């Protein structure tokens, strides 16, 4: 059974979409990020993938805790997984920088 990809709030969904449009100039890069995030439907914890990391300890993002990170080029998607309800919660997308993993 595949997982749903969701955002905790509509505001976070809008932020994610706007971030892709404003900060990633090349359509190919935006599509790659969308494909990688979409791939979490079938495998929310791609341990064999080079860009996947379990974040220990989890970092606070808004009112949530990000337990996983997916590296896609210079960008990091922070997310959490609810296995009981089969949901991948997308919490943030960030450009790799010193403060990427600070709450």
Helices and strands as residue ranges (DSSP letters): E 4-7, H 10-23, H 27-39, E 52-61, E 64-72, E 75-82, E 87-95
